[in-house]
């Protein structure tokens, strides 16, 4: 018996190795197994909804509505469990990849389960609030899947085989050089250079991170000021200008890196808090139904 | 006395190396420029920033030479006098100059205290490069949103319920548990929208009938008579055997404390504003489809035929009829039933476009609302609500043509008393006793006479003989009235007396409602727009009044189809008809549900805002008579009510 399990286990490990070699992501995991299961579930629901004639009219309060609602609520709780599951990695049965694949596709099927559960009756109430939160969570997740599929390439291109600390280190090096090179400059020329040195490369709020636009960038301002300034010696100034433009390029790379990372991460700041808001709304929704039975 | 510049450098292991260097001269210059005695490579320091002098070898004066000052004890100053024994800390840009005294020497310690640049500062890589640095934490967001939702949509509503637990009626305004409403209430219950507890009395207890009858006192019987009088065993036997799904549902209903058979099973709420939706056909068909066989199997005698869907399975109507003259009304069986109502009335003659009746009607065109011939509505008048027809009344509906006049006194026509044969006899006797025969002109009468004295004696004799026998003529007149050709005999069945004058007339019985279980509304717009003969097809050919002209199922089915559109034959403009359109369950005499598309029309009239003119009138007349004008905008509704609602 033990050997039987042993064999099956080693087979699973081998399959996993093949997958690793093929670089199979969570989207195409096991040849879209969960996409097929989820699609079949959606189709089943849509067809049965059309065929089953519930009275007086389709709503969450019919037997069909309760069935879909129960499936949906359990599914939401299971989907939330990914946050717990991802902290406990295993590689064979129910690997995190398998779990994530199921999370994505079953999560998408919730659009059909949840919406068809409503019987297309929406209003200004806690029930529709739960539906709206669910849809927002799903849409943010959909965004997340999309950026996970598209942005890592851009991130890698921008990195140019540097680590992010190396990017920062480059800026630090330019700062040191700038500091040394700016020593001969007159006070009016050193002020913008000082401001450039004083600039935090991680400054800027969420909007600057997402847009990648920093209109009050001190380095760019210093570059502009020194190019037109005539107060210091031309040689020293040109050296500083050269260093400033190099720093600007390094800063741009870092900022682009931060932007892509922000785009990759921002959906989680919607997905996770709204999931808990959804679970709260879902609890209120279910309790309210039984409370005013 | 001399100035000593002290530099401290830190090795990688953290060990400090102190180097002292005696500075020449009494005036020490300090600045970014390399020519200074103390050279500080700091961009925030001016090329010639300050001069440090000491007159007595103890007190030190530091004076800034250019515009930029320095920080001394937290303030920016241009010059400072310092007792080196007490010591001081000065700040030039990112550097700190500490002045101290060791023996006779004044120690100047210069250190960089600020980072060279912002980017040089240490960063937490995980935080700085991710959004964690600029966004509030996900965990905090999750807690915040979760708690807000729970407070607003769970704790709040339960609190609202708790605080009004023992209150009869909640005050107007918003209550937190209104967020739990799954949909708008029907228009009848719209005023309860803030008062959830009006129906949902106890938590976790499904709405009970008690909540309904709290307001619906009396006007609704709990069940129809037929269902209420039936033994429970029979009602249970009538139900169709539950399928697997229904058994599961019943199990769930029991588990979750949701008993079946409550008012709300049929009268579902929160299904949207507007009138409450009609009870679906399924609630009736659950039992009535195939019920007959089930009842027979269970040993009961079925009294109604199976019905499942008006379009496909519905028994033929069984109107109330009097199967024989004077018989008690029974439900008709079979096709072409006869109803002996006691009258003689050939519909074909009266509705004919030609012949005496049509001619007479045409001659009365100015006096009555007749056309070139008689129409149904000339004799059959609708009830005030328009739903059904009033019983025909002789004086109102027949007497236009069928006059009972027998004498004119001073321009007033005297008529025989209808419905009272004894009075007719008495009136005729009185007439013959009290009036002489018409006096001939020869005897002073008013009639024209022939020229010459023509048979005067004869006339005299005839007249006075007539006067003598006139009272006896009454009997002949009475007989004539009640016999063939007489006024009564034309329409009524007469029972002649064996002797004397006790003439009797067959009692007329007109059914006020032939189809007592179903509801037919003559004033319904859909019905009113078609000719009577569209449904009462046999009326124009009917020769005998016994022939019942109440339409059967077939004319209805030319428009009405089943709830889901099921039909036997093709219908051009189908009206989907559930059971509840014609049948009412509670037998409270009210009107059953009407079809959806008409319901909408009327709702609009009730719920639409009143037109501006209504307020304009109110503005002129003032608010005192407000109620008078309040109703103006509802007139269309009342108009509908006049036609039958």
Interface residues (C-beta under 8 A of the other chain):
Chain A: X53 X55 X56 X57 X59 X60 X61 X63 X66 X121 X123 X124 X125 X126 X127 X129 X133 X164 X165 X168 X171 X172 X175 X176 X178 X179 X180 X182 X183 X185 X186 X187 X190 X193 X194 X197 X198 X199 X200 X201 X202 X204 X205 X206 X209 X257 X258 X261 X262 X265 X266 X268 X269 X272 X273 X274 X275 X276 X277 X279 X280 X281 X283 X284 X287 X288 X289 X290 X291 X292 X293
Chain B: X32 X41 X43 X44 X46 X47 X66 X68 X116 X117 X118 X119 X120 X123 X125 X128 X129 X130 X131 X133 X134 X135 X138 X141 X142 X143 X144 X145 X146 X147 X148 X149 X150 X153 X154 X157 X158 X161 X177 X178 X179 X180 X181 X182 X183 X184 X196 X200 X203 X204 X205 X206 X207 X245 X249 X252 X256 X257 X258 X268 X271 X272 X277 X280 X282 X283 X564
